[in-house]
Amino acid sequence: MVALGLVVAQFNKERPITHEMEDRAREAAADADAEIVETIEVPGSYDTPLAADRLARRDDIDAVAVLGAIVTGDTNHDQVIADAAAQGLTDVSLDRDTPVTFGITGPGMSHAEAEERIEHGGTAVRSAISLAEELEGQ
């Protein structure tokens, strides 16, 4: 059984999209007979690398799935946040030799587009499980 850490960014202005993404993630883990050992909620997607690093350091966690939704605003701030989160999570995965999957949607999304991508929560968990199983024993 694959043991997962889950990081969920909470920043949503109009609708708790990431809560729905988390529901899909939990369903995907249950369907795959994987266990979510610990969930860390963070304020926003920019904050996910530190939480993912804490989970990836644990011996009882095989992989980490990270969820978030970056909705566009009036500036290019969403692009800056997405780039920083992606680079930070890549660094965690390589530094800790632990799969960290990127279930953060955006940037450049409207709220409607973010709602259409709620299933990415499940996709991130399925990817984490698949990668952990593939790398086991390598």
N, C-alpha and C positions, 0 to 999 in steps of 0.2 A: 504494500500500500504506500502511495506517495503522500508525504506529509508536506502541506503547503503553509506558507505565510501569505497573508493578504493585506495589502495596503490600499486604503480607500480615501481618495481626496474628497473633502466635503464641500468645496466651494461651488455653490449653485445659487443663483439669484432668484429664479422663478419656480423651479421644480427640482425635487431631490433626485435628479437623474442618476447620480452615482449610487444612491441607495437601491435603485432598481437594477443597476449594473451589478451591485453586490448580490442581490437576490439571484440573478442569472449565474453568477460565479459559484454561489453555494449549490445551486441546482446541478451545475456541470460537475462539481467535485463529487457530489453524492452519486450522480449517474456513473461516474468513473471509479467509484469506491475509493476515493481519495479523502484525506482528512485535512480540513483547515484547522491547523494547530493554534494559530493566533492571528487576530485581525488588529491592525493599527489604523485608526482614523487620523488623518492629518488635515490641516486647514485647506490646502490647495495642492495642485499638481506639482508646483515648484518644490513643495516640501516632501515629496515622495522618496527621493533618493536616500535621505538619512534614515527614514523608517525602514526602507527596503534593506539597507545595509545592516541595521540592527537585527532584522529577521534572518538575513543571509548568513550572519555569523553563528547562528544557533546550530548545534549539532542535530537537533531534532527536526529540522526543516530541510527538505530536499530541494524546494524551489519556491520562488516568490512571484506572485501575480500582483500587478499594480493597476489600479483602476482610477480613472479620472475623466473629466470632460472639460475641455478648454473651449469656451464659447468666445467668439470674436467680439471685440468692442470697437471703440472709436479710433483706436491707435493700433500699432502693430505689437502691442504688449503680449497678445496671445501667442504670437510667433516666438517672442523672446522666452516666454514661459515654456512652451513646447520644446524648444531647442535645449534649454537648460535641463529640463526633466529627462529628455531622451539621452543626453550625454551623461548626466549623473547616473541614470539607471544602467546604462551600458558599462560605465566605470565600476559600479557595484558588482555587476555580474562577472566581469573579468577579474576584478581584484579579489573577490570571494570565491571564484570558481563555482558559482552557484547560478542556475538558471533564474533570470529575472525577466518576466514577460511584460510587455508594454501594452497595457489595456487602457491607455489614455487616448481618447478620441479628440480630434482637433489638431491644429488650430484652424481658424477660418470657418468655423461652423456657426450656424444659427442655432437657436434653441430647438427648433423643429428638426434640424439635422442631427443634433445631439440625441434627441429622442429616438430617431431612426437607428441609432447606433448602440442602443442599450445592450444588445446581444453581445457586444464586444467584451462584456464582463465574463460571459461564459467562454468566449473564444480565448481570452487571456489565460483562464484556468486550464482549459484543454491543452493549450500550447505548453504551459508550465509542466503539466503532467507528462506530456509526450516527450519533452526535452529531458526531463529528469529521468524518465525510463530509458531513453536512448543513451544517455551519458553514464548511466549506472554501470560501474565496473570498468569504465574506460580509463 
